[in-house]
Amino acid sequence: MLFVIDFNRFLNCLTLYS
């Protein structure tokens, strides 16, 4: 569960810096 949330935040950062 925590891993999924962390992964989601990681993807969110990627989209922000793309």
Secondary structure per residue as TSV (DSSP state, phi and psi in degrees):
chain	resnum	aa	ss	phi	psi
A	1	M	-	360.0	-53.8
A	2	L	H	-61.7	-35.5
A	3	F	H	-64.2	-39.5
A	4	V	H	-64.7	-42.2
A	5	I	H	-65.0	-43.4
A	6	D	H	-64.0	-40.4
A	7	F	H	-65.4	-38.6
A	8	N	H	-62.8	-42.3
A	9	R	H	-64.6	-37.4
A	10	F	H	-63.2	-45.3
A	11	L	H	-64.6	-37.3
A	12	N	H	-62.6	-41.4
A	13	C	H	-64.0	-39.8
A	14	L	H	-61.5	-42.6
A	15	T	H	-68.4	-33.2
A	16	L	H	-69.6	-37.9
A	17	Y	H	-94.3	3.3
A	18	S	-	-73.6	360.0
